[in-house]
Amino acid sequence: MHCAEDIPRLVGAFDGINIKLMKCGGLGEALRMIAVARAHGLKVMLGCMIESSVAITAAAHLLPLLDAADLDGSVLLDHDPFEGAVIRGGRFLLPDAPGLGVRPQPA
């Protein structure tokens, strides 16, 4: 499943969906998928692949709309070239900066 149009045919076969920003095309389509899933009574999880803090921070902005999240892709990188959302005490903390709040790592 990669877009909101895929969801209705899955109703009755699954209890929920797992969205990945890199597979659905970004925040806009993820928001559409969440709305369609909710309209059909489905749960929503947001997952990731191995991604930098840019994608993880973008995804973390959707956390209030989700039932579950698995957003640890950036911690699997040897070197994440960006600073963004962090997990502290089991909670995501979003950066307090313009846009997504992501910044390049200091050299």
C-alpha positions as CSV (number, residue, x, y, z in Angstrom):
1,M,0.0,0.0,0.0
2,H,1.5,3.3,-1.1
3,C,-1.4,5.8,-1.3
4,A,-4.8,6.7,0.1
5,E,-6.5,5.1,-2.9
6,D,-5.1,1.7,-1.8
7,I,-6.8,1.7,1.6
8,P,-10.5,1.0,0.9
9,R,-9.8,-2.4,-0.8
10,L,-8.0,-3.5,2.4
11,V,-11.0,-2.8,4.8
12,G,-12.1,-6.0,6.4
13,A,-8.8,-7.8,5.8
14,F,-6.6,-5.7,8.2
15,D,-7.1,-3.8,11.4
16,G,-4.7,-1.0,10.4
17,I,-2.2,0.4,8.1
18,N,1.6,1.1,8.4
19,I,2.6,4.3,6.5
20,K,6.2,5.0,5.5
21,L,6.9,8.5,4.2
22,M,9.6,7.4,1.8
23,K,7.1,4.9,0.2
24,C,4.0,7.1,0.1
25,G,5.7,10.2,-1.2
26,G,5.7,12.5,1.8
27,L,3.7,14.3,4.4
28,G,0.8,15.3,2.1
29,E,0.0,11.7,1.0
30,A,0.6,10.5,4.6
31,L,-2.1,12.9,5.9
32,R,-4.5,11.7,3.2
33,M,-3.8,8.1,4.1
34,I,-4.4,8.8,7.8
35,A,-7.8,10.5,7.0
36,V,-8.9,7.6,4.7
37,A,-7.8,5.0,7.2
38,R,-9.7,6.8,10.1
39,A,-12.8,7.1,7.9
40,H,-12.8,3.3,7.5
41,G,-12.1,2.7,11.2
42,L,-8.5,1.5,10.8
43,K,-5.6,2.0,13.1
44,V,-2.6,3.9,11.9
45,M,1.1,3.3,12.5
46,L,3.9,5.3,11.0
47,G,7.1,3.4,10.3
48,C,10.4,4.2,8.6
49,M,13.3,2.6,6.8
50,I,16.9,3.6,7.5
51,E,16.6,7.4,7.1
52,S,18.3,10.5,8.3
53,S,16.8,12.8,10.9
54,V,15.2,14.9,8.1
55,A,12.7,12.2,7.3
56,I,12.3,11.1,11.0
57,T,11.7,14.6,12.1
58,A,9.1,15.2,9.4
59,A,7.4,11.9,10.4
60,A,7.5,12.9,14.1
61,H,5.3,15.9,13.3
62,L,2.5,13.4,12.6
63,L,2.7,11.6,16.0
64,P,-0.5,13.1,17.5
65,L,-2.5,11.6,14.6
66,L,-1.2,8.0,15.1
67,D,-1.9,4.9,17.2
68,A,1.7,3.8,17.0
69,A,5.1,4.8,15.6
70,D,8.4,3.1,14.8
71,L,10.7,6.0,13.9
72,D,14.2,4.8,14.9
73,G,15.7,4.8,11.4
74,S,18.2,7.6,12.0
75,V,19.7,5.9,15.1
76,L,20.7,3.0,12.8
77,L,23.0,5.3,10.7
78,D,26.7,5.4,11.3
79,H,26.6,9.1,10.7
80,D,23.4,11.1,10.5
81,P,24.3,14.3,8.6
82,F,21.4,16.2,10.3
83,E,20.1,17.1,13.8
84,G,16.4,16.9,14.3
85,A,13.8,15.3,16.6
86,V,15.3,13.3,19.5
87,I,13.9,10.6,21.8
88,R,14.3,11.4,25.4
89,G,12.6,9.4,28.2
90,G,10.5,7.6,25.7
91,R,9.2,10.8,24.1
92,F,9.9,12.5,20.9
93,L,11.1,16.1,21.3
94,L,10.7,18.2,18.1
95,P,13.3,20.9,17.4
96,D,12.2,24.5,18.1
97,A,13.3,26.1,14.8
98,P,11.6,27.2,11.6
99,G,10.2,24.6,9.2
100,L,10.8,21.1,10.3
101,G,13.5,22.4,12.6
102,V,16.2,20.2,11.1
103,R,19.8,21.5,10.9
104,P,23.0,20.1,9.4
105,Q,25.3,18.4,11.9
106,P,28.3,20.5,12.9
107,A,31.4,19.5,11.0
